[in-house]
């Protein structure tokens, strides 16, 4: 999948930058003075307990603010306001936690809607758009479902269609809220491997809310840990994903297991003590 030719990426510059970000929802502080940068080819995981504000923060990072927000969020060196809605939608994609289908549509019609930010108001999808949509469906193992009604799919099938839709949008920066929801283990691994490979090959970035620390270690270059009351840690996955940090994060003692896989690549898993 090629990058949108309207976008240019400087491999030495951050695609995404957050600085001094304070986010408050009601009386709860999600982050205080959050600051980090994401560079081309990086995958980033966000982890924390239920209700700590992971999804709320991710939506704010994607330019869909909830709650009281202050600080700087820069996409390609510009704020969302400077880009405007349509241009920003060509730069960044958003995968919501839940998918809602109010009307009947085929899987292909649903997936090709990812091309809409790239089309003029009265334009129709081109043959290239259709080819990209089909390639995205094939990438998540849903090519044979193109003619199916999206309302007849299982939860896992619908989730893979949602991932195919954001792949068809073809942004530079992917925001994915629990992309592994409803997926079997084999599909979880396939999706994570797909996003990591796309990031490396196409120099895109992916920021994901995840729940399994071992899968985050396997996939992510960097990790953001949200502890609540505005406290956070951000850094390389190897440094952040430790038994000490995760025990404090989840409030339950965890044991860390490091082992090399069949290719000699170090993996790290965590089990309850």
Secondary structure, DSSP 8 states (H G I E B T S, - for coil): ----TT----TTSEEEEEEEEEEEETTEEEEEEEEEEEETT-EEEEEE-TTSSHHHHHHHHTT---SEEEEEEEETTB-HHHH-HHHHHHHEEEE-SS----S--BHHHHHHGGGGGGS-TT----HHHHHHHHHHHHHTT-GGGTTSBGGGS-HHHHHHHHHHHHHHHT-SEEEEESTTTT--HHHHHHHHHHHHHHHHHH--EEEEE-S-HHHHHHH-SEEEEEEETTEEEEEEHHHH-SHHHHHHHHTS-EEEEEEE-TTS-EEEEEEE-
